Amino acid sequence: MGRVHLVGLEWERLSIQERIETDFRLGRHRELIGELSTLAAQHPTQGTWQAPLMLALYRSDRRTQALEVVQRLRRVLNDELCPEPSPRVWQLQRAILSGRCWRGRTR
């Protein structure tokens, strides 16, 4: 891939993340689940999409499914011989397990 193409893809990713952040601020958690599920499936090793999916599920009263995202991510990373999920993903998991409403950033 050329440098220009990669820069374009990065801008697209940032644009998507900013829109998702805006939707979270507006309380559109349930509406984001489908899109975030797709992004998480397309990028199964990236906490960039797994963490917001977890948060959207949690804020939509789907705690069990939110925790399943962490387990799936961990399995994928272990299968790929990658490191553990990011500290941000673990922080969100602890918040969900404790029942606290986590107000951290989604990216």
VOTORLUM-438069 format. One record per residue (C-alpha): residue number from 0; x, y, z; residue in one letter. Coordinates in nm, 4 decimals. Example, Ala and Ser with C-alpha at 12.3 -4.5 7.8 and 13.67 -1.06 7.14 Angstrom:
// VOTORLUM-438069
seq: 0 c1: 1.2300 c2: -0.4500 c3: 0.7800 type: A
seq: 1 c1: 1.3670 c2: -0.1060 c3: 0.7140 type: S
This chain:
// VOTORLUM-438069
seq: 0 c1: 0.0000 c2: 0.0000 c3: 0.0000 type: M
seq: 1 c1: 0.1147 c2: 0.3477 c3: -0.0742 type: G
seq: 2 c1: 0.1732 c2: 0.6075 c3: 0.1931 type: R
seq: 3 c1: -0.1156 c2: 0.8229 c3: 0.0679 type: V
seq: 4 c1: -0.3547 c2: 0.5268 c3: 0.0929 type: H
seq: 5 c1: -0.2402 c2: 0.4505 c3: 0.4485 type: L
seq: 6 c1: -0.2858 c2: 0.8138 c3: 0.5522 type: V
seq: 7 c1: -0.6377 c2: 0.8048 c3: 0.4053 type: G
seq: 8 c1: -0.7206 c2: 0.4896 c3: 0.6014 type: L
seq: 9 c1: -0.5924 c2: 0.6472 c3: 0.9220 type: E
seq: 10 c1: -0.8091 c2: 0.9565 c3: 0.8653 type: W
seq: 11 c1: -1.1103 c2: 0.7321 c3: 0.8052 type: E
seq: 12 c1: -1.0440 c2: 0.5393 c3: 1.1272 type: R
seq: 13 c1: -1.0110 c2: 0.8624 c3: 1.3264 type: L
seq: 14 c1: -1.3317 c2: 0.9966 c3: 1.1736 type: S
seq: 15 c1: -1.5176 c2: 0.6797 c3: 1.2729 type: I
seq: 16 c1: -1.3779 c2: 0.6993 c3: 1.6259 type: Q
seq: 17 c1: -1.4816 c2: 1.0637 c3: 1.6631 type: E
seq: 18 c1: -1.8350 c2: 0.9884 c3: 1.5430 type: R
seq: 19 c1: -1.8581 c2: 0.6956 c3: 1.7846 type: I
seq: 20 c1: -1.7364 c2: 0.9189 c3: 2.0698 type: E
seq: 21 c1: -2.0097 c2: 1.1683 c3: 1.9810 type: T
seq: 22 c1: -2.2738 c2: 0.8932 c3: 1.9777 type: D
seq: 23 c1: -2.1562 c2: 0.7784 c3: 2.3219 type: F
seq: 24 c1: -2.1836 c2: 1.1336 c3: 2.4573 type: R
seq: 25 c1: -2.5375 c2: 1.1515 c3: 2.3182 type: L
seq: 26 c1: -2.6299 c2: 0.8255 c3: 2.4931 type: G
seq: 27 c1: -2.6717 c2: 0.6209 c3: 2.1753 type: R
seq: 28 c1: -2.5177 c2: 0.3086 c3: 2.3253 type: H
seq: 29 c1: -2.7676 c2: 0.0584 c3: 2.1868 type: R
seq: 30 c1: -2.7478 c2: 0.2078 c3: 1.8384 type: E
seq: 31 c1: -2.3695 c2: 0.1597 c3: 1.8329 type: L
seq: 32 c1: -2.3682 c2: -0.2113 c3: 1.9165 type: I
seq: 33 c1: -2.4217 c2: -0.3359 c3: 1.5590 type: G
seq: 34 c1: -2.1520 c2: -0.1159 c3: 1.4065 type: E
seq: 35 c1: -1.9060 c2: -0.1816 c3: 1.6874 type: L
seq: 36 c1: -1.9707 c2: -0.5564 c3: 1.6653 type: S
seq: 37 c1: -1.8829 c2: -0.5427 c3: 1.2959 type: T
seq: 38 c1: -1.5679 c2: -0.3386 c3: 1.3569 type: L
seq: 39 c1: -1.4623 c2: -0.5676 c3: 1.6421 type: A
seq: 40 c1: -1.5137 c2: -0.8747 c3: 1.4212 type: A
seq: 41 c1: -1.3137 c2: -0.7166 c3: 1.1377 type: Q
seq: 42 c1: -1.0291 c2: -0.6284 c3: 1.3766 type: H
seq: 43 c1: -1.0388 c2: -0.9054 c3: 1.6389 type: P
seq: 44 c1: -0.7013 c2: -0.8229 c3: 1.7967 type: T
seq: 45 c1: -0.7532 c2: -0.4491 c3: 1.8360 type: Q
seq: 46 c1: -0.8786 c2: -0.3155 c3: 2.1655 type: G
seq: 47 c1: -0.9511 c2: 0.0021 c3: 1.9693 type: T
seq: 48 c1: -1.2861 c2: -0.1515 c3: 1.8740 type: W
seq: 49 c1: -1.3276 c2: -0.4119 c3: 2.1489 type: Q
seq: 50 c1: -1.3325 c2: -0.1579 c3: 2.4347 type: A
seq: 51 c1: -1.6063 c2: 0.0648 c3: 2.2880 type: P
seq: 52 c1: -1.8113 c2: -0.2477 c3: 2.2089 type: L
seq: 53 c1: -1.7751 c2: -0.3575 c3: 2.5713 type: M
seq: 54 c1: -1.8832 c2: -0.0157 c3: 2.6913 type: L
seq: 55 c1: -2.1828 c2: 0.0020 c3: 2.4571 type: A
seq: 56 c1: -2.2978 c2: -0.3434 c3: 2.5689 type: L
seq: 57 c1: -2.2489 c2: -0.2593 c3: 2.9355 type: Y
seq: 58 c1: -2.4371 c2: 0.0696 c3: 2.9083 type: R
seq: 59 c1: -2.7158 c2: -0.1188 c3: 2.7297 type: S
seq: 60 c1: -2.7557 c2: -0.3520 c3: 3.0300 type: D
seq: 61 c1: -2.5826 c2: -0.6393 c3: 2.8520 type: R
seq: 62 c1: -2.3076 c2: -0.6959 c3: 3.1079 type: R
seq: 63 c1: -2.2543 c2: -1.0643 c3: 3.0313 type: T
seq: 64 c1: -2.2038 c2: -0.9953 c3: 2.6617 type: Q
seq: 65 c1: -1.9637 c2: -0.7115 c3: 2.7455 type: A
seq: 66 c1: -1.7512 c2: -0.9492 c3: 2.9515 type: L
seq: 67 c1: -1.7627 c2: -1.2092 c3: 2.6733 type: E
seq: 68 c1: -1.5903 c2: -0.9551 c3: 2.4468 type: V
seq: 69 c1: -1.2883 c2: -0.9559 c3: 2.6822 type: V
seq: 70 c1: -1.2754 c2: -1.3342 c3: 2.6881 type: Q
seq: 71 c1: -1.3006 c2: -1.3535 c3: 2.3084 type: R
seq: 72 c1: -1.0258 c2: -1.0935 c3: 2.2708 type: L
seq: 73 c1: -0.8043 c2: -1.2826 c3: 2.5120 type: R
seq: 74 c1: -0.8560 c2: -1.6095 c3: 2.3230 type: R
seq: 75 c1: -0.7759 c2: -1.4437 c3: 1.9902 type: V
seq: 76 c1: -0.4622 c2: -1.2821 c3: 2.1306 type: L
seq: 77 c1: -0.3488 c2: -1.6086 c3: 2.2855 type: N
seq: 78 c1: -0.4117 c2: -1.7925 c3: 1.9579 type: D
seq: 79 c1: -0.2098 c2: -1.5315 c3: 1.7712 type: E
seq: 80 c1: 0.0663 c2: -1.5365 c3: 2.0365 type: L
seq: 81 c1: 0.0063 c2: -1.1685 c3: 2.0995 type: C
seq: 82 c1: 0.0327 c2: -0.9872 c3: 2.4304 type: P
seq: 83 c1: -0.2587 c2: -0.9555 c3: 2.6672 type: E
seq: 84 c1: -0.5306 c2: -0.6946 c3: 2.6038 type: P
seq: 85 c1: -0.4427 c2: -0.3349 c3: 2.6822 type: S
seq: 86 c1: -0.4678 c2: -0.1957 c3: 3.0353 type: P
seq: 87 c1: -0.7680 c2: 0.0081 c3: 2.9163 type: R
seq: 88 c1: -0.9564 c2: -0.3113 c3: 2.8279 type: V
seq: 89 c1: -0.8725 c2: -0.4638 c3: 3.1680 type: W
seq: 90 c1: -0.9825 c2: -0.1440 c3: 3.3447 type: Q
seq: 91 c1: -1.3163 c2: -0.1580 c3: 3.1684 type: L
seq: 92 c1: -1.3574 c2: -0.5269 c3: 3.2561 type: Q
seq: 93 c1: -1.2970 c2: -0.4500 c3: 3.6256 type: R
seq: 94 c1: -1.5493 c2: -0.1646 c3: 3.6121 type: A
seq: 95 c1: -1.8110 c2: -0.3904 c3: 3.4542 type: I
seq: 96 c1: -1.7469 c2: -0.6687 c3: 3.7067 type: L
seq: 97 c1: -1.7777 c2: -0.4260 c3: 3.9966 type: S
seq: 98 c1: -2.0964 c2: -0.2734 c3: 3.8541 type: G
seq: 99 c1: -1.9486 c2: 0.0754 c3: 3.8382 type: R
seq: 100 c1: -2.0531 c2: 0.2894 c3: 3.5467 type: C
seq: 101 c1: -1.7190 c2: 0.3487 c3: 3.3784 type: W
seq: 102 c1: -1.6888 c2: 0.6987 c3: 3.2366 type: R
seq: 103 c1: -1.3502 c2: 0.6622 c3: 3.0707 type: G
seq: 104 c1: -1.2778 c2: 0.7388 c3: 2.7103 type: R
seq: 105 c1: -1.3777 c2: 0.4767 c3: 2.4547 type: T
seq: 106 c1: -1.0521 c2: 0.4918 c3: 2.2658 type: R
